[in-house]
Amino acid sequence: MHQVLAGLATGGIYASVALALVMIHQATHLVNFAQGEMAMFSTYLAWTLIQAGMPYWAAFLLTVGISFFIGAAVQHFVLRPIRSDSVLPLVIVFIGLLVIFNSVAGWLFTYTIKVFPSPFPSEPLFGQRYLSSHEVGAIGVTLVVLVLLWAFFRFTPLGLAMRAVAQNPVSSRLVGIRVGWMLALGWGLAAAVGAVAGMMVAPIVYLDPNMMAGILLYAFAAALIGGIDSPGGAVVGGFLVGVLENVLGAYVVGNELKLVVALVLIVGVLVIKPSGLFGSVQVTRV
């Protein structure tokens, strides 16, 4: 029971990062390899604000806002000027962003492991003994973020415009939607969601420039399991990967091989059902 519940706690974090990956993929049909490093850099910004004396939740909200503008700026000033029919330039840019964010974080904050504070009490909540208060709080924060995103895309005109651009940018442009700004907004939201995931996972894995490498791999597995074009599937996949990682790591393969679970899941999904559990199958005439 402890392994399953703890898996749900980490799975919520994987779900957040997987959702950010899906949002970028819907807009560009590519995987943002720098998503984890952007989340890590945002977490360092939050750590800096907290060390400067700012209350945790004020630093949390400010970091989410700053991360939004960083993500939008990356799309508007770095990716938008690239005009190429090939995907290779964008892949190279994503890898370059990964290296840049990682190196700048190490240069500014050093590679020394730091302790990131948790906003939740040290004693377990509700008198239960299976989950720490931070794990319960992380699940709660993740669910709140996911519900807010769902409501934004489902009930607001701006969210509808973003969904239209993700599905058909040419038709969206013809009906007057500013595609460039919608893409920048999507990148900003993905960066903000990644920042929330980074701040929730940092108290568990500690803070260092490489802390999101394994988490990005688990999130990628979650996105593929749920369907790389399905936001809801990414959430389900995140929780599923979290539980499988914990249970298999504890009772089957051991903690040393837990990362292999994600790799096996990725390969298995690509071989058996490339579209994932909830993804749509794209058929094109050749």
Backbone as CSV, one residue per row, in Angstrom:
resi,resn,N_x,N_y,N_z,CA_x,CA_y,CA_z,C_x,C_y,C_z
1,MET,0.821,-1.202,0.000,0.000,0.000,0.000,0.859,1.258,0.000
2,HIS,1.947,1.230,0.777,2.839,2.388,0.809,3.458,2.636,-0.554
3,GLN,3.921,1.563,-1.225,4.559,1.732,-2.529,3.578,2.265,-3.565
4,VAL,2.333,1.802,-3.508,1.325,2.267,-4.464,1.003,3.740,-4.231
5,LEU,0.781,4.125,-2.992,0.443,5.515,-2.693,1.612,6.451,-2.974
6,ALA,2.830,6.015,-2.622,4.006,6.830,-2.941,4.185,6.943,-4.452
7,GLY,3.836,5.863,-5.172,3.886,5.922,-6.630,2.905,6.918,-7.204
8,LEU,1.733,7.044,-6.575,0.772,8.050,-7.021,1.307,9.462,-6.796
9,ALA,2.044,9.648,-5.698,2.612,10.969,-5.406,3.643,11.357,-6.468
10,THR,4.592,10.458,-6.756,5.586,10.761,-7.798,4.933,10.748,-9.180
11,GLY,3.913,9.906,-9.348,3.231,9.865,-10.631,2.544,11.173,-10.975
12,GLY,2.068,11.885,-9.953,1.492,13.194,-10.217,2.515,14.162,-10.785
13,ILE,3.747,14.069,-10.316,4.816,14.917,-10.842,5.147,14.517,-12.276
14,TYR,5.239,13.187,-12.525,5.461,12.731,-13.892,4.331,13.199,-14.809
15,ALA,3.097,13.174,-14.285,1.948,13.604,-15.083,2.068,15.072,-15.481
16,SER,2.560,15.913,-14.563,2.717,17.337,-14.879,3.729,17.544,-16.000
17,VAL,4.889,16.883,-15.886,5.912,17.032,-16.916,5.437,16.417,-18.230
18,ALA,4.754,15.255,-18.151,4.230,14.629,-19.365,3.212,15.536,-20.048
19,LEU,2.382,16.206,-19.261,1.409,17.135,-19.828,2.114,18.285,-20.541
20,ALA,3.195,18.780,-19.952,3.966,19.834,-20.613,4.562,19.332,-21.930
21,LEU,5.056,18.103,-21.943,5.596,17.521,-23.179,4.503,17.416,-24.246
22,VAL,3.313,16.985,-23.835,2.219,16.839,-24.793,1.796,18.199,-25.347
23,MET,1.766,19.215,-24.499,1.383,20.551,-24.964,2.342,21.053,-26.035
24,ILE,3.638,20.831,-25.828,4.619,21.254,-26.829,4.507,20.397,-28.082
25,HIS,4.289,19.090,-27.899,4.184,18.198,-29.057,2.976,18.551,-29.914
26,GLN,1.866,18.919,-29.295,0.689,19.292,-30.068,0.951,20.520,-30.939
27,ALA,1.807,21.409,-30.447,2.085,22.642,-31.189,3.159,22.453,-32.248
28,THR,4.161,21.607,-31.974,5.312,21.487,-32.873,5.481,20.090,-33.461
29,HIS,4.750,19.096,-32.929,4.913,17.686,-33.315,6.318,17.183,-33.029
30,LEU,6.942,17.788,-32.028,8.266,17.374,-31.577,8.266,17.281,-30.053
31,VAL,9.244,16.571,-29.516,9.403,16.441,-28.068,10.446,17.458,-27.604
32,ASN,10.080,18.260,-26.612,10.991,19.264,-26.067,11.943,18.598,-25.072
33,PHE,13.149,18.269,-25.539,14.119,17.602,-24.679,14.602,18.509,-23.544
34,ALA,14.373,19.801,-23.665,14.824,20.743,-22.639,13.770,20.991,-21.573
35,GLN,12.632,20.291,-21.611,11.555,20.558,-20.663,12.004,20.356,-19.220
36,GLY,12.748,19.283,-18.968,13.211,19.024,-17.616,14.199,20.060,-17.122
37,GLU,15.099,20.493,-18.001,16.096,21.486,-17.596,15.457,22.847,-17.352
38,MET,14.431,23.175,-18.111,13.712,24.422,-17.855,13.020,24.378,-16.500
39,ALA,12.445,23.217,-16.160,11.816,23.066,-14.842,12.854,23.163,-13.734
40,MET,14.016,22.561,-13.947,15.092,22.633,-12.950,15.544,24.075,-12.749
41,PHE,15.710,24.820,-13.825,16.158,26.207,-13.719,15.121,27.040,-12.960
42,SER,13.841,26.793,-13.230,12.789,27.505,-12.501,12.834,27.176,-11.013
43,THR,13.132,25.930,-10.681,13.225,25.536,-9.275,14.366,26.264,-8.584
44,TYR,15.465,26.460,-9.277,16.567,27.245,-8.708,16.148,28.688,-8.473
45,LEU,15.338,29.236,-9.379,14.843,30.601,-9.159,14.000,30.658,-7.887
46,ALA,13.141,29.654,-7.686,12.331,29.616,-6.461,13.214,29.490,-5.230
47,TRP,14.234,28.651,-5.303,15.163,28.483,-4.180,15.855,29.807,-3.843
48,THR,16.245,30.554,-4.868,16.894,31.843,-4.658,15.955,32.826,-3.961
49,LEU,14.705,32.858,-4.392,13.733,33.759,-3.775,13.478,33.389,-2.314
50,ILE,13.385,32.085,-2.056,13.149,31.639,-0.675,14.348,31.976,0.206
51,GLN,15.563,31.771,-0.320,16.764,32.095,0.447,16.871,33.592,0.718
52,ALA,16.271,34.399,-0.167,16.285,35.850,0.030,15.262,36.310,1.062
53,GLY,14.461,35.366,1.594,13.507,35.713,2.645,12.061,35.770,2.221
54,MET,11.772,35.468,0.982,10.385,35.508,0.515,9.628,34.284,1.032
55,PRO,8.384,34.437,1.468,7.581,33.279,1.885,7.439,32.260,0.756
56,TYR,7.299,30.979,1.142,7.321,29.909,0.142,6.269,30.112,-0.943
57,TRP,5.009,30.317,-0.557,3.964,30.366,-1.564,4.051,31.611,-2.431
58,ALA,4.581,32.698,-1.888,4.821,33.883,-2.719,5.911,33.584,-3.750
59,ALA,6.985,32.912,-3.308,8.047,32.517,-4.233,7.525,31.522,-5.264
60,PHE,6.642,30.637,-4.829,6.045,29.640,-5.727,5.289,30.329,-6.864
61,LEU,4.401,31.253,-6.515,3.599,31.930,-7.532,4.454,32.809,-8.433
62,LEU,5.424,33.506,-7.845,6.294,34.355,-8.651,7.120,33.520,-9.617
63,THR,7.594,32.360,-9.164,8.378,31.480,-10.032,7.534,30.960,-11.181
64,VAL,6.297,30.598,-10.907,5.407,30.135,-11.976,5.223,31.232,-13.019
65,GLY,5.038,32.485,-12.557,4.895,33.590,-13.495,6.154,33.836,-14.312
66,ILE,7.312,33.812,-13.651,8.576,34.016,-14.369,8.800,32.891,-15.381
67,SER,8.491,31.666,-14.975,8.666,30.520,-15.873,7.786,30.649,-17.105
68,PHE,6.566,31.158,-16.905,5.682,31.368,-18.044,6.328,32.295,-19.068
69,PHE,6.884,33.401,-18.604,7.500,34.355,-19.530,8.777,33.795,-20.151
70,ILE,9.510,32.982,-19.420,10.709,32.348,-19.995,10.302,31.410,-21.130
71,GLY,9.281,30.569,-20.896,8.829,29.659,-21.939,8.312,30.394,-23.163
72,ALA,7.512,31.447,-22.945,6.998,32.221,-24.072,8.126,32.899,-24.833
73,ALA,9.124,33.405,-24.105,10.264,34.075,-24.753,11.084,33.092,-25.581
74,VAL,11.253,31.870,-25.082,12.002,30.857,-25.839,11.320,30.588,-27.176
75,GLN,10.001,30.453,-27.144,9.292,30.181,-28.392,9.339,31.382,-29.338
76,HIS,9.136,32.577,-28.789,9.007,33.762,-29.640,10.339,34.204,-30.223
77,PHE,11.394,34.130,-29.431,12.674,34.674,-29.885,13.663,33.621,-30.383
78,VAL,13.471,32.363,-29.990,14.415,31.322,-30.404,13.832,30.423,-31.479
79,LEU,12.608,29.927,-31.263,12.038,28.941,-32.177,11.306,29.565,-33.353
80,ARG,10.593,30.655,-33.126,9.799,31.259,-34.204,10.626,31.670,-35.415
81,PRO,11.834,32.237,-35.223,12.604,32.638,-36.411,13.099,31.468,-37.257
82,ILE,13.071,30.245,-36.728,13.580,29.093,-37.483,12.518,28.664,-38.482
83,ARG,12.814,28.830,-39.746,11.868,28.464,-40.794,12.522,27.384,-41.657
84,SER,12.098,26.161,-41.425,12.678,25.034,-42.144,11.644,23.931,-42.242
85,ASP,11.636,23.230,-43.376,10.728,22.106,-43.546,11.230,20.853,-42.840
86,SER,12.478,20.867,-42.437,13.056,19.724,-41.746,12.902,19.888,-40.234
87,VAL,12.739,18.760,-39.536,12.630,18.800,-38.080,13.993,18.851,-37.410
88,LEU,15.041,18.556,-38.163,16.370,18.463,-37.555,16.820,19.759,-36.898
89,PRO,16.636,20.939,-37.513,17.054,22.172,-36.823,16.373,22.373,-35.477
90,LEU,15.079,22.058,-35.390,14.378,22.229,-34.118,14.867,21.233,-33.077
91,VAL,15.151,20.005,-33.490,15.690,19.019,-32.548,17.028,19.489,-31.998
92,ILE,17.871,20.029,-32.869,19.175,20.532,-32.440,18.995,21.702,-31.466
93,VAL,18.006,22.570,-31.736,17.740,23.694,-30.837,17.289,23.185,-29.472
94,PHE,16.415,22.176,-29.449,15.960,21.618,-28.170,17.134,21.057,-27.371
95,ILE,18.011,20.328,-28.045,19.184,19.778,-27.353,20.094,20.903,-26.876
96,GLY,20.236,21.941,-27.716,21.043,23.088,-27.314,20.468,23.790,-26.095
97,LEU,19.142,23.939,-26.040,18.503,24.549,-24.869,18.738,23.714,-23.620
98,LEU,18.686,22.396,-23.767,18.961,21.511,-22.631,20.349,21.788,-22.058
99,VAL,21.346,21.836,-22.939,22.720,22.062,-22.483,22.875,23.458,-21.900
100,ILE,22.239,24.446,-22.521,22.366,25.830,-22.046,21.782,25.987,-20.655
101,PHE,20.546,25.527,-20.441,19.915,25.672,-19.127,20.697,24.912,-18.061
102,ASN,21.189,23.713,-18.406,21.954,22.934,-17.436,23.258,23.625,-17.083
103,SER,23.955,24.139,-18.081,25.256,24.770,-17.844,25.109,26.095,-17.100
104,VAL,24.101,26.882,-17.474,23.897,28.167,-16.806,23.517,27.945,-15.341
105,ALA,22.687,26.925,-15.066,22.324,26.622,-13.678,23.553,26.216,-12.874
106,GLY,24.410,25.377,-13.462,25.637,24.992,-12.768,26.579,26.160,-12.556
107,TRP,26.623,27.066,-13.521,27.506,28.237,-13.415,27.003,29.214,-12.349
108,LEU,25.695,29.441,-12.326,25.145,30.409,-11.373,25.016,29.849,-9.960
109,PHE,24.609,28.589,-9.848,24.258,28.038,-8.535,25.199,26.933,-8.070
110,THR,26.208,26.583,-8.895,27.174,25.498,-8.643,26.464,24.138,-8.694
111,TYR,27.273,23.100,-8.732,26.739,21.737,-8.821,26.620,21.081,-7.448
112,THR,26.753,21.859,-6.397,26.579,21.325,-5.053,25.102,21.050,-4.788
113,ILE,24.809,19.871,-4.235,23.427,19.506,-3.949,22.876,20.395,-2.841
114,LYS,21.682,20.932,-3.059,21.046,21.835,-2.099,19.726,21.239,-1.610
115,VAL,19.357,21.622,-0.415,18.081,21.174,0.162,17.009,22.189,-0.185
116,PHE,15.939,21.712,-0.819,14.832,22.588,-1.173,13.721,22.400,-0.135
117,PRO,13.230,23.477,0.446,12.241,23.337,1.535,10.889,22.866,1.022
118,SER,10.156,22.209,1.901,8.785,21.803,1.601,7.833,22.722,2.358
119,PRO,6.725,23.115,1.742,5.772,23.990,2.436,4.844,23.241,3.385
120,PHE,4.941,21.935,3.389,4.023,21.121,4.170,4.689,20.678,5.468
121,PRO,3.904,20.401,6.514,4.481,20.038,7.813,5.251,18.726,7.741
122,SER,6.154,18.543,8.698,6.971,17.322,8.730,6.182,16.111,9.189
123,GLU,5.147,16.329,10.003,4.329,15.211,10.479,3.343,14.775,9.395
124,PRO,3.076,13.462,9.261,2.101,12.977,8.275,0.719,13.578,8.514
125,LEU,0.045,13.860,7.415,-1.288,14.453,7.498,-2.349,13.383,7.729
126,PHE,-3.424,13.753,8.405,-4.614,12.933,8.610,-4.330,11.668,9.420
127,GLY,-3.201,11.624,10.104,-2.904,10.501,10.972,-2.546,9.209,10.272
128,GLN,-2.373,9.238,8.944,-2.033,8.010,8.226,-0.518,7.836,8.200
129,ARG,-0.061,6.613,7.949,1.367,6.314,8.011,1.937,5.879,6.670
130,TYR,1.168,6.009,5.600,1.641,5.532,4.309,2.347,6.617,3.504
131,LEU,1.933,7.866,3.649,2.473,8.958,2.862,2.934,10.081,3.769
132,SER,4.043,10.709,3.400,4.478,11.901,4.124,3.564,13.062,3.765
133,SER,3.624,14.099,4.557,2.769,15.259,4.282,3.142,15.908,2.956
134,HIS,4.443,15.870,2.599,4.841,16.461,1.313,4.270,15.661,0.150
135,GLU,4.260,14.338,0.250,3.700,13.521,-0.827,2.210,13.787,-0.990
136,VAL,1.486,13.898,0.132,0.057,14.231,0.053,-0.129,15.619,-0.548
137,GLY,0.684,16.577,-0.115,0.576,17.927,-0.650,0.917,17.996,-2.118
138,ALA,1.933,17.218,-2.541,2.315,17.210,-3.952,1.184,16.677,-4.825
139,ILE,0.497,15.634,-4.344,-0.655,15.114,-5.081,-1.736,16.193,-5.191
140,GLY,-2.001,16.894,-4.084,-3.020,17.935,-4.090,-2.680,19.078,-5.037
141,VAL,-1.441,19.560,-4.985,-1.024,20.658,-5.859,-1.103,20.234,-7.319
142,THR,-0.653,19.021,-7.617,-0.687,18.528,-8.989,-2.115,18.455,-9.509
143,LEU,-3.032,17.930,-8.700,-4.420,17.819,-9.129,-5.045,19.194,-9.354
144,VAL,-4.714,20.158,-8.494,-5.232,21.517,-8.672,-4.752,22.102,-10.000
145,VAL,-3.475,21.931,-10.296,-2.923,22.456,-11.553,-3.599,21.792,-12.751
146,LEU,-3.775,20.471,-12.689,-4.389,19.757,-13.804,-5.837,20.189,-14.017
147,VAL,-6.580,20.384,-12.928,-7.975,20.828,-13.049,-8.043,22.235,-13.626
148,LEU,-7.157,23.116,-13.183,-7.144,24.485,-13.719,-6.834,24.485,-15.217
149,LEU,-5.875,23.653,-15.636,-5.554,23.580,-17.058,-6.733,23.028,-17.858
150,TRP,-7.373,21.985,-17.321,-8.526,21.423,-18.017,-9.628,22.474,-18.170
151,ALA,-9.906,23.209,-17.116,-10.939,24.237,-17.184,-10.559,25.336,-18.167
152,PHE,-9.267,25.703,-18.194,-8.808,26.746,-19.111,-9.020,26.321,-20.558
153,PHE,-8.619,25.102,-20.905,-8.752,24.656,-22.292,-10.197,24.335,-22.658
154,ARG,-11.007,24.013,-21.683,-12.383,23.567,-21.970,-13.371,24.724,-22.013
155,PHE,-13.173,25.750,-21.196,-14.233,26.738,-21.012,-13.852,28.158,-21.424
156,THR,-12.603,28.436,-21.781,-12.229,29.810,-22.111,-11.992,29.961,-23.612
157,PRO,-12.316,31.117,-24.187,-12.052,31.337,-25.619,-10.572,31.221,-25.960
158,LEU,-9.704,31.686,-25.052,-8.271,31.587,-25.306,-7.820,30.132,-25.350
159,GLY,-8.339,29.329,-24.421,-8.001,27.912,-24.447,-8.504,27.227,-25.706
160,LEU,-9.695,27.594,-26.165,-10.232,27.037,-27.406,-9.357,27.423,-28.594
161,ALA,-8.890,28.674,-28.612,-8.013,29.114,-29.698,-6.697,28.330,-29.694
162,MET,-6.159,28.067,-28.514,-4.923,27.283,-28.434,-5.133,25.862,-28.925
163,ARG,-6.287,25.266,-28.590,-6.581,23.927,-29.078,-6.725,23.914,-30.596
164,ALA,-7.331,24.962,-31.144,-7.491,25.042,-32.593,-6.138,25.145,-33.285
165,VAL,-5.252,25.964,-32.732,-3.916,26.115,-33.322,-3.146,24.808,-33.256
166,ALA,-3.282,24.077,-32.145,-2.581,22.801,-32.016,-3.061,21.790,-33.042
167,GLN,-4.366,21.830,-33.382,-4.911,20.855,-34.317,-4.703,21.262,-35.766
168,ASN,-4.860,22.543,-36.086,-4.730,22.972,-37.470,-4.318,24.438,-37.516
169,PRO,-3.008,24.708,-37.497,-2.564,26.108,-37.480,-2.928,26.887,-38.739
170,VAL,-2.985,26.228,-39.894,-3.304,26.937,-41.137,-4.742,27.450,-41.108
171,SER,-5.681,26.583,-40.771,-7.075,27.009,-40.697,-7.286,28.041,-39.595
172,SER,-6.561,27.889,-38.488,-6.680,28.859,-37.402,-6.243,30.239,-37.852
173,ARG,-5.177,30.300,-38.615,-4.698,31.591,-39.121,-5.721,32.208,-40.075
174,LEU,-6.392,31.388,-40.846,-7.370,31.898,-41.811,-8.594,32.503,-41.132
175,VAL,-8.923,32.041,-39.925,-10.082,32.606,-39.221,-9.678,33.709,-38.251
176,GLY,-8.435,34.165,-38.323,-8.022,35.337,-37.565,-7.306,35.085,-36.261
177,ILE,-7.003,33.835,-35.944,-6.282,33.540,-34.705,-4.788,33.838,-34.907
178,ARG,-4.191,34.519,-33.952,-2.762,34.851,-34.027,-1.969,33.618,-33.587
179,VAL,-1.576,32.832,-34.570,-0.959,31.537,-34.296,0.340,31.683,-33.516
180,GLY,1.144,32.677,-33.890,2.427,32.864,-33.207,2.267,33.105,-31.717
181,TRP,1.313,33.957,-31.354,1.098,34.253,-29.943,0.477,33.066,-29.214
182,MET,-0.351,32.287,-29.900,-0.922,31.098,-29.259,0.176,30.066,-28.977
183,LEU,1.122,29.931,-29.900,2.234,29.014,-29.664,3.095,29.487,-28.494
184,ALA,3.337,30.802,-28.430,4.119,31.337,-27.311,3.382,31.120,-25.989
185,LEU,2.065,31.290,-26.005,1.282,31.056,-24.795,1.347,29.584,-24.383
186,GLY,1.290,28.693,-25.363,1.402,27.267,-25.052,2.742,26.914,-24.440
187,TRP,3.810,27.484,-24.966,5.137,27.252,-24.390,5.222,27.826,-22.983
188,GLY,4.610,28.989,-22.789,4.625,29.572,-21.453,3.891,28.705,-20.448
189,LEU,2.728,28.184,-20.822,1.978,27.306,-19.917,2.750,26.021,-19.629
190,ALA,3.392,25.459,-20.650,4.179,24.240,-20.446,5.340,24.501,-19.482
191,ALA,5.997,25.648,-19.631,7.094,25.982,-18.718,6.585,26.201,-17.300
192,ALA,5.413,26.820,-17.153,4.846,27.039,-15.824,4.487,25.718,-15.153
193,VAL,3.881,24.792,-15.909,3.544,23.476,-15.353,4.812,22.726,-14.962
194,GLY,5.847,22.820,-15.802,7.111,22.185,-15.462,7.723,22.762,-14.199
195,ALA,7.584,24.069,-14.002,8.112,24.695,-12.790,7.415,24.154,-11.547
196,VAL,6.095,23.971,-11.620,5.360,23.393,-10.487,5.882,21.994,-10.184
197,ALA,6.093,21.194,-11.228,6.607,19.838,-11.023,7.997,19.872,-10.397
198,GLY,8.849,20.775,-10.861,10.190,20.874,-10.302,10.179,21.251,-8.828
199,MET,9.327,22.193,-8.449,9.270,22.608,-7.047,8.664,21.537,-6.139
200,MET,7.800,20.684,-6.715,7.217,19.606,-5.924,8.183,18.436,-5.753
201,VAL,9.040,18.204,-6.746,9.933,17.043,-6.664,11.255,17.385,-5.981
202,ALA,11.639,18.665,-5.952,12.938,19.050,-5.389,13.101,18.654,-3.919
203,PRO,12.090,18.778,-3.059,12.282,18.323,-1.667,12.513,16.820,-1.546
204,ILE,12.146,16.049,-2.567,12.297,14.593,-2.522,13.667,14.179,-3.050
205,VAL,14.074,14.717,-4.191,15.326,14.281,-4.836,16.483,15.240,-4.560
206,TYR,16.240,16.330,-3.857,17.209,17.403,-3.620,17.452,18.194,-4.898
207,LEU,18.053,19.343,-4.747,18.182,20.298,-5.839,19.590,20.295,-6.389
208,ASP,19.737,19.930,-7.660,21.007,20.056,-8.365,20.704,20.145,-9.853
209,PRO,21.652,20.601,-10.678,21.348,20.839,-12.094,20.915,19.610,-12.876
210,ASN,21.180,18.418,-12.375,20.821,17.203,-13.116,19.621,16.472,-12.519
211,MET,18.876,17.130,-11.654,17.838,16.426,-10.903,16.664,15.979,-11.771
212,MET,16.434,16.627,-12.921,15.258,16.317,-13.730,15.540,15.326,-14.846
213,ALA,16.769,14.817,-14.960,17.103,13.931,-16.080,16.258,12.661,-16.038
214,GLY,16.270,11.960,-14.913,15.473,10.748,-14.800,13.990,11.025,-14.833
215,ILE,13.561,12.142,-14.235,12.134,12.479,-14.199,11.612,12.740,-15.608
216,LEU,12.427,13.382,-16.463,12.008,13.627,-17.843,11.820,12.303,-18.581
217,LEU,12.671,11.326,-18.298,12.537,10.024,-18.942,11.237,9.341,-18.523
218,TYR,10.930,9.380,-17.211,9.664,8.815,-16.739,8.477,9.561,-17.348
219,ALA,8.583,10.885,-17.452,7.491,11.668,-18.021,7.300,11.346,-19.501
220,PHE,8.402,11.129,-20.210,8.308,10.753,-21.621,7.606,9.408,-21.764
221,ALA,7.953,8.457,-20.878,7.263,7.161,-20.882,5.776,7.345,-20.604
222,ALA,5.444,8.230,-19.654,4.035,8.483,-19.333,3.296,9.068,-20.529
223,ALA,3.930,10.019,-21.226,3.287,10.632,-22.386,3.047,9.611,-23.488
224,LEU,4.005,8.704,-23.693,3.838,7.689,-24.728,2.763,6.678,-24.349
225,ILE,2.717,6.283,-23.079,1.701,5.321,-22.645,0.311,5.908,-22.807
226,GLY,0.110,7.136,-22.367,-1.199,7.757,-22.476,-1.555,8.180,-23.877
227,GLY,-0.545,8.466,-24.694,-0.774,8.999,-26.029,-0.139,10.361,-26.138
228,ILE,0.845,10.491,-27.021,1.636,11.713,-27.075,0.808,12.910,-27.523
229,ASP,-0.382,12.672,-28.088,-1.258,13.781,-28.483,-2.492,13.880,-27.598
230,SER,-2.470,13.221,-26.428,-3.628,13.219,-25.535,-3.250,13.784,-24.173
231,PRO,-3.671,15.005,-23.825,-3.361,15.564,-22.499,-3.903,14.710,-21.361
232,GLY,-5.144,14.237,-21.498,-5.698,13.370,-20.462,-4.942,12.068,-20.343
233,GLY,-4.521,11.526,-21.478,-3.734,10.301,-21.465,-2.397,10.483,-20.781
234,ALA,-1.792,11.664,-20.939,-0.517,11.934,-20.271,-0.671,11.906,-18.764
235,VAL,-1.796,12.422,-18.267,-2.043,12.414,-16.821,-2.206,10.979,-16.320
236,VAL,-3.030,10.196,-17.021,-3.216,8.798,-16.633,-1.890,8.046,-16.709
237,GLY,-1.146,8.279,-17.784,0.151,7.621,-17.941,1.124,7.988,-16.847
238,GLY,1.088,9.236,-16.385,1.988,9.659,-15.321,1.743,8.904,-14.036
239,PHE,0.478,8.816,-13.635,0.155,8.068,-12.415,0.483,6.585,-12.578
240,LEU,0.240,6.033,-13.769,0.524,4.618,-14.007,2.020,4.337,-13.932
241,VAL,2.819,5.187,-14.548,4.267,5.006,-14.503,4.792,5.146,-13.079
242,GLY,4.260,6.099,-12.319,4.696,6.269,-10.939,4.459,5.032,-10.098
243,VAL,3.279,4.438,-10.243,2.969,3.226,-9.471,3.834,2.058,-9.932
244,LEU,3.961,1.860,-11.254,4.773,0.753,-11.759,6.227,0.893,-11.338
245,GLU,6.746,2.124,-11.410,8.141,2.347,-11.011,8.369,1.963,-9.559
246,ASN,7.483,2.385,-8.681,7.657,2.093,-7.257,7.485,0.610,-6.949
247,VAL,6.426,0.012,-7.475,6.137,-1.390,-7.160,7.192,-2.318,-7.755
248,LEU,7.518,-2.120,-9.030,8.529,-2.977,-9.659,9.906,-2.730,-9.067
249,GLY,10.211,-1.465,-8.741,11.501,-1.162,-8.140,11.659,-1.772,-6.763
250,ALA,10.561,-1.867,-6.015,10.627,-2.399,-4.661,10.630,-3.921,-4.619
251,TYR,9.889,-4.558,-5.541,9.662,-5.995,-5.405,10.184,-6.842,-6.568
252,VAL,10.591,-6.219,-7.684,10.968,-7.019,-8.856,12.412,-6.750,-9.286
253,VAL,12.697,-5.521,-9.699,14.016,-5.243,-10.282,14.981,-4.591,-9.296
254,GLY,14.497,-4.020,-8.212,15.365,-3.330,-7.269,15.516,-1.862,-7.627
255,ASN,15.932,-1.067,-6.656,16.057,0.376,-6.862,17.123,0.733,-7.881
256,GLU,18.152,-0.136,-8.031,19.236,0.174,-8.956,18.772,0.161,-10.409
257,LEU,17.713,-0.596,-10.704,17.248,-0.739,-12.081,15.897,-0.065,-12.314
258,LYS,15.495,0.825,-11.406,14.182,1.465,-11.559,14.092,2.254,-12.864
259,LEU,15.188,2.886,-13.268,15.152,3.679,-14.493,14.935,2.801,-15.719
260,VAL,15.365,1.544,-15.632,15.157,0.624,-16.749,13.672,0.402,-16.995
261,VAL,12.859,0.492,-15.939,11.413,0.325,-16.091,10.872,1.318,-17.107
262,ALA,11.306,2.570,-17.019,10.834,3.588,-17.963,11.260,3.251,-19.386
263,LEU,12.495,2.806,-19.550,12.978,2.467,-20.891,12.206,1.289,-21.471
264,VAL,11.941,0.273,-20.643,11.167,-0.879,-21.108,9.756,-0.455,-21.496
265,LEU,9.145,0.432,-20.714,7.808,0.918,-21.035,7.800,1.675,-22.367
266,ILE,8.809,2.510,-22.583,8.890,3.271,-23.833,8.988,2.323,-25.022
267,VAL,9.923,1.367,-24.956,10.110,0.429,-26.065,8.858,-0.425,-26.259
268,GLY,8.265,-0.904,-25.153,7.079,-1.742,-25.261,5.917,-1.023,-25.917
269,VAL,5.681,0.232,-25.534,4.576,0.994,-26.121,4.820,1.240,-27.603
270,LEU,6.043,1.607,-27.965,6.349,1.877,-29.367,6.195,0.630,-30.232
271,VAL,6.458,-0.537,-29.656,6.343,-1.781,-30.418,4.891,-2.249,-30.506
272,ILE,4.167,-2.208,-29.377,2.840,-2.810,-29.317,1.752,-1.826,-29.756
273,LYS,1.762,-0.624,-29.219,0.701,0.352,-29.523,1.305,1.752,-29.582
274,PRO,1.905,2.113,-30.707,2.615,3.402,-30.788,1.758,4.616,-30.471
275,SER,0.447,4.523,-30.677,-0.422,5.680,-30.412,-0.753,5.826,-28.938
276,GLY,-0.383,4.865,-28.081,-0.677,4.938,-26.660,-2.108,4.516,-26.345
277,LEU,-2.442,4.591,-25.061,-3.757,4.136,-24.625,-4.882,5.025,-25.135
278,PHE,-4.658,6.341,-25.160,-5.724,7.274,-25.515,-5.372,8.135,-26.726
279,GLY,-4.231,7.890,-27.353,-3.821,8.688,-28.497,-4.592,8.320,-29.751
280,SER,-4.663,9.253,-30.679,-5.356,9.007,-31.947,-4.378,8.469,-32.975
281,VAL,-4.872,7.591,-33.836,-4.053,7.023,-34.895,-4.142,7.934,-36.113
282,GLN,-2.983,8.407,-36.569,-2.950,9.301,-37.731,-2.692,8.471,-38.984
283,VAL,-3.611,8.586,-39.946,-3.481,7.856,-41.213,-3.232,8.864,-42.323
284,THR,-2.155,8.688,-43.061,-1.824,9.587,-44.169,-1.634,8.778,-45.446
285,ARG,-2.022,9.346,-46.542,-1.872,8.693,-47.835,-0.456,8.958,-48.371
286,VAL,0.188,7.898,-48.812,1.559,8.020,-49.336,1.596,7.541,-50.779
